[in-house]
Amino acid sequence: MEFVDRLLTCTDCGGEFIFTAGEQLFFFDKQFENDPKRCKPCKSKRSGASVRTGTGPAAAGLSRTETRTECSECGVETTVPFKPTQGRPVLCRQCFQAKRPAAATGVAEPSAATTGILAATVNVGHATASPEVVATSVQTPQA
């Protein structure tokens, strides 16, 4: 089945909006039977997103919450695009980016348990498998 962008009319504001081919494919996959009746801004307003501060899509023209707070690392006053929760550290942009490269690279040292399991997985079934690696790496529950 081929989907083509269609122009629909919003039941709330009367404006026209595009029901894209991608959205139609999503509706088809989810087995939705009806087309959308409201444009995205009207749908957001109806769901109450404009009433709750800081929620709703930015594409609908709603602004994000900016909270002034102090960085947990360096103590500099900063603004963050969320409401901080108690007990969790809040970082300024510089401290956040300084910590991010270590996590973003995705290269972490494997733990000893992970290394042993990987070695056991690779070596099982081969003549070179050492029984010590298999026995110490794979733990089976005792019945």
Rosetta blueprint (number, residue, H / E / L):
1 M L
2 E L
3 F L
4 V L
5 D L
6 R E
7 L E
8 L E
9 T E
10 C L
11 T L
12 D L
13 C L
14 G L
15 G L
16 E E
17 F E
18 I E
19 F E
20 T L
21 A H
22 G H
23 E H
24 Q H
25 L H
26 F H
27 F H
28 F H
29 D H
30 K L
31 Q L
32 F L
33 E L
34 N L
35 D L
36 P L
37 K L
38 R L
39 C L
40 K H
41 P H
42 C H
43 K H
44 S H
45 K H
46 R H
47 S L
48 G L
49 A L
50 S L
51 V L
52 R L
53 T L
54 G L
55 T L
56 G L
57 P L
58 A H
59 A H
60 A H
61 G L
62 L L
63 S L
64 R L
65 T L
66 E L
67 T E
68 R E
69 T E
70 E E
71 C L
72 S L
73 E L
74 C L
75 G L
76 V L
77 E E
78 T E
79 T E
80 V E
81 P L
82 F L
83 K L
84 P L
85 T L
86 Q L
87 G L
88 R L
89 P L
90 V L
91 L L
92 C L
93 R H
94 Q H
95 C H
96 F H
97 Q H
98 A H
99 K H
100 R H
101 P H
102 A H
103 A H
104 A H
105 T L
106 G L
107 V L
108 A L
109 E L
110 P L
111 S L
112 A H
113 A H
114 T H
115 T H
116 G H
117 I H
118 L H
119 A H
120 A H
121 T H
122 V H
123 N H
124 V L
125 G L
126 H L
127 A L
128 T L
129 A L
130 S L
131 P H
132 E H
133 V H
134 V H
135 A H
136 T H
137 S H
138 V L
139 Q L
140 T L
141 P L
142 Q L
143 A L
